[in-house]
Amino acid sequence: MDFRPSHDQRALVAGMRTLLSARFPRRKLREAVDAEVPEDTLDRSLWRELGKCGFFSLRLAEKDGGAGLGLPEAVFLFEEAGRHLLPGPLVATHLAAGLIPGVAEGDTVVTALEAPGMVEHLAMADVVLVLDGERGPDRGCLRVLEVTGGHGPSVLAGRPVRSVDPTTPLHQVVSMPERTPALPDAGARGGGLAGDDAARLLREAALLTAAQQLGSAGQTLDMAVSHAKNRSQFGRPIGAFQAVQHLCAQMLARTELARVSVYAASLTATEIDITGARLLADEAAVRNARDCLQLHGGMGFTWEADVHLHLKRAWLRRTQWRPTEDAEESLARALLAAPGELPGENREPFE
């Protein structure tokens, strides 16, 4: 069986890379970093452009206006988004396509609340996905909460807090809402998704977050190699020194290990594979960014360098959609579970 990306998949990735290079170049990233108003970190016109190009509707059936593609193709696109540090609640919005009106087209921005704690881009969101229940692989159900007035839902006791990532505004929510009214399209689902559907969406959210981490790890690897080739010390490029070569080789090994794990998990979609891929991708994103910063020396610590943005985004992503400690607990449970006990384990692979 050939596991290499197909011609169509490579074309999909190339198209996404071209779109982001044109619509979200480094200048746009720096504008988001320097934005004084949190709402300016999310470009609504770019969001609609992503919807028009099928980023959010990628996995919807063709009869529903989607492309009818699968989780592997979504992973490829989220990897590119991670490489470009595209801001916004991409995972929550992608998962909500087909559930909430306007999401697939990019007209509606969706963020998510998993438990009392931090919520990203709450002030810019139109809808919040609320996860009811305890943390863990079998957690409750997903419900939808409509935002009122464009300034966050009044039933959420949230306050803005300073984020380590300047392109990801955060609100601290101290308690979960008691009632989460359903939007019209969710009524057929009883106001939310329960059981296996909710568990599946949570696994997919963890995998798509891992794909973003993978893209960031690949980008910081490229930045480190480019700097090693162009920066000279003692009359020769620093890439000629063995210590620098070893550092870059370790970054490459981490990235490729995470890559094959994330790609394999997109095919199997099982709990144990996704959890393992998430842990490897988190490690690759954080450690690669730190090693890239070290190679840049004092320059890497300056506000003008982009490497610190990758490190801060990697830190933040590591706490979202199954944080590291939850992923470790989930992997331990998966390794100790009897056959048939894991969510999604009975799914036929490669379908």
Rosetta blueprint (number, residue, H / E / L):
1 M L
2 D L
3 F L
4 R L
5 P L
6 S L
7 H H
8 D H
9 Q H
10 R H
11 A H
12 L H
13 V H
14 A H
15 G H
16 M H
17 R H
18 T H
19 L H
20 L H
21 S H
22 A H
23 R H
24 F L
25 P L
26 R H
27 R H
28 K H
29 L H
30 R H
31 E H
32 A H
33 V H
34 D H
35 A L
36 E L
37 V L
38 P H
39 E H
40 D H
41 T H
42 L L
43 D L
44 R H
45 S H
46 L H
47 W H
48 R H
49 E H
50 L H
51 G H
52 K H
53 C L
54 G L
55 F L
56 F L
57 S L
58 L L
59 R L
60 L L
61 A L
62 E H
63 K H
64 D H
65 G L
66 G L
67 A L
68 G L
69 L L
70 G L
71 L H
72 P H
73 E H
74 A H
75 V H
76 F H
77 L H
78 F H
79 E H
80 E H
81 A H
82 G H
83 R H
84 H L
85 L L
86 L L
87 P L
88 G L
89 P L
90 L H
91 V H
92 A H
93 T H
94 H H
95 L H
96 A H
97 A E
98 G L
99 L L
100 I E
101 P L
102 G L
103 V L
104 A L
105 E L
106 G L
107 D L
108 T L
109 V L
110 V E
111 T E
112 A E
113 L E
114 E L
115 A L
116 P L
117 G E
118 M E
119 V E
120 E E
121 H L
122 L H
123 A H
124 M H
125 A L
126 D L
127 V E
128 V E
129 L E
130 V E
131 L E
132 D E
133 G L
134 E L
135 R L
136 G L
137 P L
138 D L
139 R L
140 G L
141 C E
142 L E
143 R E
144 V E
145 L E
146 E E
147 V L
148 T L
149 G L
150 G L
151 H L
152 G L
153 P L
154 S L
155 V L
156 L L
157 A L
158 G E
159 R E
160 P E
161 V E
162 R L
163 S L
164 V L
165 D L
166 P L
167 T L
168 T L
169 P L
170 L E
171 H E
172 Q E
173 V E
174 V L
175 S L
176 M L
177 P L
178 E L
179 R L
180 T L
181 P L
182 A L
183 L L
184 P H
185 D H
186 A H
187 G H
188 A H
189 R H
190 G L
191 G L
192 G E
193 L E
194 A L
195 G L
196 D H
197 D H
198 A H
199 A H
200 R H
201 L H
202 L H
203 R H
204 E H
205 A H
206 A H
207 L H
208 L H
209 T H
210 A H
211 A H
212 Q H
213 Q H
214 L H
215 G H
216 S H
217 A H
218 G H
219 Q H
220 T H
221 L H
222 D H
223 M H
224 A H
225 V H
226 S H
227 H H
228 A H
229 K H
230 N H
231 R L
232 S E
233 Q E
234 F L
235 G L
236 R E
237 P E
238 I H
239 G H
240 A H
241 F L
242 Q H
243 A H
244 V H
245 Q H
246 H H
247 L H
248 C H
249 A H
250 Q H
251 M H
252 L H
253 A H
254 R H
255 T H
256 E H
257 L H
258 A H
259 R H
260 V H
261 S H
262 V H
263 Y H
264 A H
265 A H
266 S H
267 L H
268 T H
269 A L
270 T L
271 E H
272 I H
273 D H
274 I H
275 T H
276 G H
277 A H
278 R H
279 L H
280 L H
281 A H
282 D H
283 E H
284 A H
285 A H
286 V H
287 R H
288 N H
289 A H
290 R H
291 D H
292 C H
293 L H
294 Q H
295 L H
296 H H
297 G H
298 G H
299 M H
300 G H
301 F H
302 T L
303 W L
304 E L
305 A L
306 D L
307 V H
308 H H
309 L H
310 H H
311 L H
312 K H
313 R H
314 A H
315 W H
316 L H
317 R H
318 R L
319 T L
320 Q L
321 W L
322 R L
323 P L
324 T H
325 E H
326 D H
327 A H
328 E H
329 E H
330 S H
331 L H
332 A H
333 R H
334 A H
335 L H
336 L H
337 A L
338 A L
339 P L
340 G L
341 E L
342 L L
343 P L
344 G L
345 E L
346 N L
347 R L
348 E L
349 P L
350 F L
351 E L
